Amino acid sequence: MTVPLSALRACFEGAVPATIATCAADGTPNVAKLSHVHFVDDRHVALSYQFFNKTRENLLDRRRATVEVIDPSSAALYHLHLEYLRTETEGPLFEYMKARLAAIASHTGMSKVFRLLGADLFRVLRVEAMPGDALLQPSPPADLLAGLRACVVALARCTDLAQLLEVTLTGLAQHWDVHHAMLLMLDPDQRRLYTVASRGYPESGVGSEVRVGEGIVGVAAGARTPIRIGYVVQEYRYSQATRRHFADSADGGALETEIPFPGLADAGSQLAVPLLNGDRLLGVLYVESPVEERFTYQDEDAFVVLASHLALSIDGLSRAADLAFELHPVCFPASVGPHVPATLPEARSTAASGVETSGGPIQIRHFPHDHSLFVDNEYLIKGVAGAICWKLLREHAESGRADFTNRELRLDTSLRLPEVTDNLDARLILLQRRLAERCPLLAIEKTGRGRFRLIVSRPLQLVEVSA
Amino acid sequence: MPQMVTAPLSSDCPLLDQARVVFLLGPVSISVASHDAAGVPSLARAFGCRVAEDRREVAVLVPTRTAEALLRDLAAGAPIAVVFSRPKTHETLQLKAPAARLLPLGPTDRQRMRGSGSALAAELIALGYSAAFSHALVAPSREDAVAVAFSPILLFDQTPGPRAGRRLEPQP
């Protein structure tokens, strides 16, 4: 009996070892255990090349193998008749297999033993279901397709980035029972991702960063491939990835380490899916669970589709904003809050927005070299978001202005905003959330499309710290 | 198809020492491989084995329903490789021989197969596999089978690790 390869993807979860038979040039057969077989698509699988052993010698020589895989729930046996095509030593397939191998190695206590040298790619010539007494398959617990439909409908109704992020995280919990999730955006320097929204953690971790290529999120971003791990695995934990700093921080590229990365200390299951529009990477959707083997191939399918819709929606809204900006460049004039007293000279000054002031002045220090801001000695934010915040505070102090537009931020060359415009929205969301968490006396409130208001509820003392 | 290269025994001692025999008879997963005239590998599971008194011949018990291609290849005189792997320890041995004989089951073989299936299932359950999965996997141990007898001339340690693939010599 022949069956499509995709129908037996549960066999490729690595839960039950596979068996491979090959044949040497001299006709000697060889049979060995395999830690896992990787599903590539309906016509291809890949095997991990970890050691140069007899199996590999035979594969390179005769290019044929017969592999037995076992369904981990039904115990059904399948024989895959394979033809070796090539070995990949970099790229998405390699990175995905490396991450999964590390997970299986860690799970089986053999981290020191397994190291991926290559991904051996095979064409599947035939799939043979072996006769036996396989158990009936239980039905899947969650209706992924219905959840996906609901999420996509909700995404289509969103009118800004903040809503997209919120709807995505809410949808994951509501429809898929996923309660630990975060969204990270790619920094324009292309070397790191910063957390812009999260759900299910004591601290949101908004503003924390991971380097592209490190940890499951960074590897998924770098290789532009989803990565799914079903066991606790040390190599792909964030704590380690986030502790490392960039090798050269001369360009201001030091990783944000003041804000701890959220995330479960010992996630049993992790799934990172890149947000891609075509080949362009926007960020990463990351979900995790304390339960091992929580996410299946079907979950991965659903999250890849969700991530794709999210990426398209982010780009769509960004293009709409650009269009509005091009067509109506003067429709969002910088408004001035006339009732707010303006009291502010240069370096040391105090600003009060009047009505709601209570308590003494709060000191906000700005370090121009990296635009980091400290509120009464507590770190708030840095980088582009820090520069934006400082500009708003200074304008507010100097002229009493409270209402601002995205447009003037885009036009302000001192902020050095990159050309990719969706970054501005993401930075404003980041700033807004950091303020809400760390400095409630300041707030940013959206007042309309492309407009927002700075709310200052205590007198401020702005201090520019010279290098 | 060229003939398999045979390795002469370096001594009069059998390749299997008593400890290895005990391992083969333990709670192990057994897979048997051969190939057809075109070199396409065939593969099947076995449940249980017996080892001759002098430790020079091994017979693995192969359910026929799931081993059509393998038994055809062996009957045609193709060489054989058999891997024994213990799930709990990953300890793995591979035996090879230039040919095998297919024989009807002996009087105690059915009992031996059932015992081997039960022992493997118990080991899997102890490792956290569900009872339903474990029993379904060893279900063929209750089916019609043949004894596949061979005299191993090559023995390999395939336990994952730095020594995996090492050829083992007879132990006096």
HADDOCK unambig.tbl for C-alpha pairs under 7 A between the chains (distance, minus, plus):
assign (segid A and resid 21 and name CA) (segid B and resid 33 and name CA) 6.00 0.50 0.50
assign (segid A and resid 21 and name CA) (segid B and resid 41 and name CA) 5.77 0.50 0.50
assign (segid A and resid 21 and name CA) (segid B and resid 42 and name CA) 6.88 0.50 0.50
assign (segid A and resid 21 and name CA) (segid B and resid 43 and name CA) 6.41 0.50 0.50
assign (segid A and resid 22 and name CA) (segid B and resid 41 and name CA) 5.54 0.50 0.50
assign (segid A and resid 23 and name CA) (segid B and resid 39 and name CA) 6.41 0.50 0.50
assign (segid A and resid 23 and name CA) (segid B and resid 41 and name CA) 6.28 0.50 0.50
assign (segid A and resid 26 and name CA) (segid B and resid 2 and name CA) 5.62 0.50 0.50
assign (segid A and resid 26 and name CA) (segid B and resid 3 and name CA) 6.26 0.50 0.50
assign (segid A and resid 26 and name CA) (segid B and resid 4 and name CA) 5.38 0.50 0.50
assign (segid A and resid 26 and name CA) (segid B and resid 5 and name CA) 6.61 0.50 0.50
assign (segid A and resid 27 and name CA) (segid B and resid 1 and name CA) 6.56 0.50 0.50
assign (segid A and resid 27 and name CA) (segid B and resid 2 and name CA) 5.94 0.50 0.50
assign (segid A and resid 27 and name CA) (segid B and resid 3 and name CA) 6.03 0.50 0.50
assign (segid A and resid 27 and name CA) (segid B and resid 4 and name CA) 5.17 0.50 0.50
assign (segid A and resid 28 and name CA) (segid B and resid 4 and name CA) 5.26 0.50 0.50
assign (segid A and resid 28 and name CA) (segid B and resid 79 and name CA) 6.39 0.50 0.50
assign (segid A and resid 29 and name CA) (segid B and resid 33 and name CA) 6.44 0.50 0.50
assign (segid A and resid 29 and name CA) (segid B and resid 34 and name CA) 5.47 0.50 0.50
assign (segid A and resid 29 and name CA) (segid B and resid 35 and name CA) 6.76 0.50 0.50
assign (segid A and resid 29 and name CA) (segid B and resid 79 and name CA) 6.72 0.50 0.50
assign (segid A and resid 29 and name CA) (segid B and resid 80 and name CA) 6.23 0.50 0.50
assign (segid A and resid 29 and name CA) (segid B and resid 81 and name CA) 5.71 0.50 0.50
assign (segid A and resid 30 and name CA) (segid B and resid 33 and name CA) 6.84 0.50 0.50
assign (segid A and resid 30 and name CA) (segid B and resid 81 and name CA) 5.68 0.50 0.50
assign (segid A and resid 31 and name CA) (segid B and resid 33 and name CA) 6.02 0.50 0.50
assign (segid A and resid 31 and name CA) (segid B and resid 81 and name CA) 6.20 0.50 0.50
assign (segid A and resid 31 and name CA) (segid B and resid 82 and name CA) 6.52 0.50 0.50
assign (segid A and resid 31 and name CA) (segid B and resid 83 and name CA) 6.11 0.50 0.50
assign (segid A and resid 32 and name CA) (segid B and resid 83 and name CA) 6.45 0.50 0.50
assign (segid A and resid 53 and name CA) (segid B and resid 165 and name CA) 6.64 0.50 0.50
assign (segid A and resid 64 and name CA) (segid B and resid 40 and name CA) 6.49 0.50 0.50
assign (segid A and resid 65 and name CA) (segid B and resid 41 and name CA) 6.11 0.50 0.50
assign (segid A and resid 66 and name CA) (segid B and resid 41 and name CA) 5.67 0.50 0.50
assign (segid A and resid 66 and name CA) (segid B and resid 42 and name CA) 6.51 0.50 0.50
assign (segid A and resid 66 and name CA) (segid B and resid 43 and name CA) 6.98 0.50 0.50
assign (segid A and resid 73 and name CA) (segid B and resid 133 and name CA) 5.91 0.50 0.50
assign (segid A and resid 74 and name CA) (segid B and resid 133 and name CA) 6.02 0.50 0.50
assign (segid A and resid 75 and name CA) (segid B and resid 133 and name CA) 5.46 0.50 0.50
assign (segid A and resid 75 and name CA) (segid B and resid 136 and name CA) 5.92 0.50 0.50
assign (segid A and resid 75 and name CA) (segid B and resid 137 and name CA) 5.27 0.50 0.50
assign (segid A and resid 113 and name CA) (segid B and resid 161 and name CA) 5.62 0.50 0.50
assign (segid A and resid 130 and name CA) (segid B and resid 66 and name CA) 6.12 0.50 0.50
assign (segid A and resid 131 and name CA) (segid B and resid 65 and name CA) 6.82 0.50 0.50
assign (segid A and resid 131 and name CA) (segid B and resid 66 and name CA) 5.99 0.50 0.50
assign (segid A and resid 132 and name CA) (segid B and resid 140 and name CA) 6.99 0.50 0.50
assign (segid A and resid 133 and name CA) (segid B and resid 136 and name CA) 6.07 0.50 0.50
assign (segid A and resid 133 and name CA) (segid B and resid 139 and name CA) 6.68 0.50 0.50
assign (segid A and resid 134 and name CA) (segid B and resid 136 and name CA) 6.07 0.50 0.50
assign (segid A and resid 135 and name CA) (segid B and resid 136 and name CA) 6.86 0.50 0.50
